[in-house]
Amino acid sequence: MDLRVENLSHFYNDLEVLRDLNLTIPHGEIVCVIGPSGCGKSTLLRLLGGLEKPSKGQILQLGEAPSGSLNPLTYVFQDFALLPWRTVEGNISLVLEPHGLSAEEKERRIADVLERTRLSDFRKAVPKQLSGGMKQRVAIARALAVNPAVLLMDEPLSALDSQTRELLMDDLVGLWQREPFTSCYITHNLNEAVRLGHKVVVLSRRPGLIREIVDIDIPLSERDVSNPKLAALQQQLWEMMRDEAQTADMELATG
Ligand SMILES: Nc1ncnc2c1ncn2[C@@H]1O[C@H](COP(=O)(O)OP(=O)(O)OP(=O)(O)O)[C@@H](O)[C@H]1O
């Protein structure tokens, strides 16, 4: 399934947050969205997931969700959003419970995502026993358990230290290579954008409009830190962002 955003604008009362966005998130690709603080990235993700209705324009789901998909759209948040009193498997099971699956099917899904996220040995652990990186792997496993058509990821690595972030990026690449997923991935971090994005959408400061969509045709497997093309791309993105980010920062500082 592709997600297509057509002529989308959004306001909160008089505050214009997003202006006339046109964008496709194609099946099997990771589309990263970057832009200065307050430009409407999280708002865009909420609109994509149907949590809010756009003031203008529309979001289309084109094509079928994958077979076995219980929810076409699923979120992964920065703060993991795990229930502290439930075990790892209990947190994953939570999203499966409303769907009336047989015990075997539930177990099959849980075992599959635990294996894919390398958490099989931790299924009985509770969140406080896990590192930040592992907690986010649980949140990713939980999202994958419903076999979504599109994963909506809102700065999923930004609460993690830089080494853990590197490891999680490798994990996400590994997960994608094993079974390509479709994602809209919001980030502040240009390094994440060039490591993970098949496309990078650059938004202007508020009202966020699309300044540029950069296609990155380097396979994810070749995007290790030593790849000089990535450094050049990151620099190119930063040059697009710098003036917008500085002005947005001044605007936030002066209210
Ligand atoms: N529910 C809401 N009601 C009113 N204003 C809102 C609401 N949600 C967001 N805003 C405003 O809309 C603008 C865009 O917010 P949003 O969180 O989407 O930006 P962002 O690009 O994700 O920001 P950041 O990078 O800092 O996380 C901000 O000025 C914010 O204050």
The ligand as a Gaussian input file, in Angstrom:
#p B3LYP/6-31G(d) Opt

LIG

0 1
 N       -2.930000      20.311000      19.085000
 C       -2.362000      21.495000      18.811000
 N       -3.019000      22.664000      19.041000
 C       -2.456000      23.848000      18.736000
 N       -1.212000      23.991000      18.212000
 C       -0.513000      22.880000      17.973000
 C       -1.039000      21.581000      18.263000
 N       -0.102000      20.653000      17.917000
 C        0.950000      21.347000      17.440000
 N        0.711000      22.671000      17.478000
 C        1.607000      23.730000      16.986000
 O        1.855000      23.440000      15.632000
 C        3.224000      23.705000      15.305000
 C        3.852000      22.467000      14.728000
 O        4.001000      21.504000      15.770000
 P        4.646000      20.069000      15.512000
 O        4.774000      19.401000      16.838000
 O        3.912000      19.369000      14.444000
 O        6.079000      20.486000      14.951000
 P        7.407000      19.619000      14.812000
 O        8.036000      19.995000      13.517000
 O        7.117000      18.173000      15.032000
 O        8.252000      20.203000      16.015000
 P        9.544000      19.586000      16.764000
 O       10.567000      19.369000      15.705000
 O        9.946000      20.668000      17.708000
 O        9.092000      18.323000      17.429000
 C        3.872000      24.221000      16.577000
 O        3.866000      25.638000      16.546000
 C        2.972000      23.694000      17.673000
 O        2.993000      24.545000      18.795000

